[in-house]
């Protein structure tokens, strides 16, 4: 296993946690702009199926984009610092 990959692991883990938190904030803001209400939980009795599934779809899409952005930026920064790609 490459040294750069071993060094990148804890860095990548921290980036993943930060990215997940960022994705949660972005989703909450996006949902408030769309519905002027808090995002529904899957078990909210007063919410419709379509509202719950739309919220889950939007949340998944935002999470995937933020995760890919954070992972790519971390790998690019690692290459700039070490000269090698971490994967």
GROMACS elastic network, one bead per residue, 0.5 to 0.9 nm:
[ bonds ]
;  ai    aj funct       b0    kb
    1     4     6  0.86081   500
    1     5     6  0.69879   500
    1     6     6  0.73032   500
    2     5     6  0.52595   500
    2     6     6  0.65368   500
    2     7     6  0.87967   500
    2    86     6  0.81000   500
    2    87     6  0.89274   500
    3     6     6  0.50997   500
    3     7     6  0.61373   500
    3     8     6  0.84536   500
    3    86     6  0.88048   500
    4     7     6  0.50843   500
    4     8     6  0.59315   500
    4     9     6  0.87104   500
    4    78     6  0.80640   500
    4    79     6  0.89373   500
    4    82     6  0.72155   500
    4    84     6  0.70297   500
    4    85     6  0.76880   500
    4    86     6  0.56397   500
    4    87     6  0.85791   500
    5     8     6  0.50012   500
    5     9     6  0.63319   500
    5    85     6  0.80809   500
    5    87     6  0.62251   500
    6     9     6  0.54616   500
    6    10     6  0.79874   500
    6    86     6  0.83051   500
    7    10     6  0.67391   500
    7    11     6  0.72023   500
    7    86     6  0.85236   500
    8    11     6  0.50477   500
    8    12     6  0.57467   500
    8    13     6  0.84221   500
    8    74     6  0.86525   500
    8    75     6  0.82455   500
    8    78     6  0.73638   500
    8    86     6  0.63270   500
    8    87     6  0.88036   500
    9    12     6  0.50909   500
    9    13     6  0.61244   500
    9    14     6  0.86982   500
    9    86     6  0.86601   500
   10    14     6  0.62323   500
   10    15     6  0.85825   500
   11    14     6  0.52462   500
   11    15     6  0.62582   500
   11    16     6  0.86603   500
   11    74     6  0.80362   500
   12    16     6  0.60688   500
   12    17     6  0.87012   500
   12    70     6  0.89254   500
   12    71     6  0.71895   500
   12    74     6  0.68628   500
   12    75     6  0.82803   500
   13    16     6  0.50196   500
   13    17     6  0.63740   500
   13    18     6  0.87052   500
   14    17     6  0.52164   500
   14    18     6  0.62341   500
   14    19     6  0.84749   500
   15    18     6  0.50856   500
   15    19     6  0.58875   500
   15    20     6  0.85132   500
   15    67     6  0.88226   500
   15    70     6  0.66117   500
   15    71     6  0.72728   500
   15    74     6  0.72975   500
   16    20     6  0.61248   500
   16    21     6  0.86502   500
   16    67     6  0.69181   500
   16    70     6  0.72776   500
   16    71     6  0.73672   500
   17    20     6  0.51658   500
   17    21     6  0.63542   500
   17    22     6  0.86531   500
   18    21     6  0.51680   500
   18    22     6  0.61366   500
   18    23     6  0.85751   500
   18    70     6  0.86638   500
   19    23     6  0.60163   500
   19    24     6  0.86021   500
   19    63     6  0.80901   500
   19    66     6  0.62099   500
   19    67     6  0.58749   500
   19    69     6  0.86425   500
   19    70     6  0.62044   500
   19    71     6  0.86105   500
   20    23     6  0.50481   500
   20    24     6  0.62832   500
   20    25     6  0.88137   500
   20    63     6  0.68493   500
   20    66     6  0.77075   500
   20    67     6  0.71611   500
   21    24     6  0.51570   500
   21    25     6  0.64772   500
   21    26     6  0.87666   500
   22    25     6  0.52015   500
   22    26     6  0.61844   500
   22    27     6  0.85730   500
   22    63     6  0.86397   500
   22    66     6  0.75971   500
   23    26     6  0.50672   500
   23    27     6  0.60198   500
   23    28     6  0.85993   500
   23    59     6  0.79906   500
   23    62     6  0.62023   500
   23    63     6  0.51903   500
   23    64     6  0.85762   500
   23    65     6  0.85441   500
   23    66     6  0.59823   500
   23    67     6  0.79393   500
   24    27     6  0.51462   500
   24    28     6  0.62178   500
   24    29     6  0.86900   500
   24    59     6  0.78060   500
   24    62     6  0.84450   500
   24    63     6  0.75831   500
   25    28     6  0.52441   500
   25    29     6  0.62999   500
   25    30     6  0.86115   500
   26    29     6  0.52452   500
   26    30     6  0.60761   500
   26    31     6  0.85855   500
   26    59     6  0.89102   500
   26    62     6  0.74756   500
   26    63     6  0.88633   500
   27    30     6  0.50397   500
   27    31     6  0.60208   500
   27    32     6  0.85267   500
   27    39     6  0.86429   500
   27    55     6  0.88416   500
   27    58     6  0.74134   500
   27    59     6  0.57690   500
   27    62     6  0.65371   500
   27    63     6  0.81140   500
   28    31     6  0.52067   500
   28    32     6  0.61933   500
   28    33     6  0.87138   500
   28    38     6  0.73301   500
   28    39     6  0.67783   500
   28    59     6  0.86233   500
   29    32     6  0.51818   500
   29    33     6  0.63324   500
   29    34     6  0.87485   500
   30    33     6  0.51969   500
   30    34     6  0.63243   500
   30    35     6  0.87910   500
   30    58     6  0.87332   500
   31    34     6  0.50106   500
   31    35     6  0.60102   500
   31    36     6  0.73058   500
   31    37     6  0.73644   500
   31    38     6  0.70682   500
   31    39     6  0.61275   500
   31    55     6  0.74641   500
   31    58     6  0.83450   500
   31    59     6  0.88621   500
   32    35     6  0.53587   500
   32    37     6  0.53953   500
   32    38     6  0.62388   500
   32    39     6  0.74389   500
   33    36     6  0.57013   500
   33    37     6  0.83256   500
   34    37     6  0.82629   500
   35    38     6  0.78618   500
   35    39     6  0.83757   500
   37    40     6  0.86079   500
   39    51     6  0.88933   500
   39    52     6  0.81601   500
   39    55     6  0.66305   500
   40    43     6  0.80771   500
   40    44     6  0.62709   500
   40    47     6  0.67687   500
   40    51     6  0.74160   500
   40    52     6  0.58330   500
   40    55     6  0.69746   500
   40    56     6  0.87939   500
   41    44     6  0.53060   500
   41    45     6  0.89874   500
   41    47     6  0.84091   500
   41    52     6  0.67761   500
   41    55     6  0.86212   500
   41    56     6  0.88047   500
   42    45     6  0.84510   500
   42    47     6  0.84771   500
   42    49     6  0.85053   500
   42    52     6  0.58978   500
   42    53     6  0.81117   500
   42    56     6  0.84242   500
   43    46     6  0.88801   500
   43    47     6  0.84343   500
   43    52     6  0.87529   500
   44    47     6  0.56253   500
   44    48     6  0.84995   500
   44    52     6  0.83373   500
   45    48     6  0.79097   500
   47    50     6  0.83538   500
   47    51     6  0.64184   500
   47    52     6  0.66960   500
   48    51     6  0.52403   500
   48    52     6  0.63162   500
   48    53     6  0.86222   500
   49    52     6  0.52264   500
   49    53     6  0.60470   500
   49    54     6  0.84078   500
   50    53     6  0.51552   500
   50    54     6  0.58879   500
   50    55     6  0.84683   500
   51    54     6  0.51366   500
   51    55     6  0.61541   500
   51    56     6  0.86340   500
   52    55     6  0.52080   500
   52    56     6  0.62502   500
   52    57     6  0.86879   500
   53    56     6  0.50075   500
   53    57     6  0.60776   500
   53    58     6  0.85577   500
   54    57     6  0.50994   500
   54    58     6  0.61457   500
   54    59     6  0.84891   500
   55    58     6  0.51791   500
   55    59     6  0.60054   500
   55    60     6  0.85290   500
   56    59     6  0.50639   500
   56    60     6  0.60735   500
   56    61     6  0.85795   500
   57    60     6  0.51763   500
   57    61     6  0.61850   500
   57    62     6  0.86395   500
   58    61     6  0.51569   500
   58    62     6  0.61411   500
   58    63     6  0.85083   500
   59    62     6  0.52447   500
   59    63     6  0.60713   500
   59    64     6  0.86040   500
   60    63     6  0.50986   500
   60    64     6  0.61193   500
   60    65     6  0.86909   500
   61    64     6  0.51831   500
   61    65     6  0.62961   500
   61    66     6  0.86501   500
   62    65     6  0.52672   500
   62    66     6  0.61205   500
   62    67     6  0.84473   500
   63    66     6  0.52330   500
   63    67     6  0.59233   500
   63    68     6  0.85028   500
   64    67     6  0.51395   500
   64    68     6  0.60926   500
   64    69     6  0.85109   500
   65    68     6  0.52528   500
   65    69     6  0.61028   500
   65    70     6  0.85993   500
   66    69     6  0.50786   500
   66    70     6  0.60553   500
   66    71     6  0.84709   500
   67    70     6  0.52019   500
   67    71     6  0.59596   500
   67    72     6  0.84001   500
   68    71     6  0.51729   500
   68    72     6  0.59527   500
   68    73     6  0.84050   500
   69    72     6  0.52810   500
   69    73     6  0.60373   500
   69    74     6  0.85194   500
   70    73     6  0.51379   500
   70    74     6  0.60416   500
   70    75     6  0.85947   500
   71    74     6  0.51546   500
   71    75     6  0.61957   500
   71    76     6  0.85818   500
   72    75     6  0.51699   500
   72    76     6  0.60757   500
   72    77     6  0.85339   500
   73    76     6  0.50800   500
   73    77     6  0.60569   500
   73    78     6  0.85269   500
   74    77     6  0.51110   500
   74    78     6  0.61139   500
   74    79     6  0.86456   500
   75    78     6  0.50386   500
   75    79     6  0.62411   500
   75    80     6  0.86882   500
   75    85     6  0.63666   500
   75    86     6  0.60898   500
   75    87     6  0.79197   500
   76    79     6  0.51257   500
   76    80     6  0.62920   500
   76    81     6  0.87330   500
   76    85     6  0.73186   500
   76    86     6  0.87312   500
   77    80     6  0.50472   500
   77    81     6  0.62199   500
   77    82     6  0.85643   500
   78    81     6  0.50966   500
   78    82     6  0.58587   500
   78    83     6  0.74692   500
   78    84     6  0.72167   500
   78    85     6  0.67588   500
   78    86     6  0.67741   500
   79    82     6  0.52379   500
   79    86     6  0.71001   500
   80    83     6  0.55886   500
   80    84     6  0.77269   500
   80    85     6  0.87302   500
   81    84     6  0.82545   500
   82    85     6  0.81054   500
   84    87     6  0.88980   500
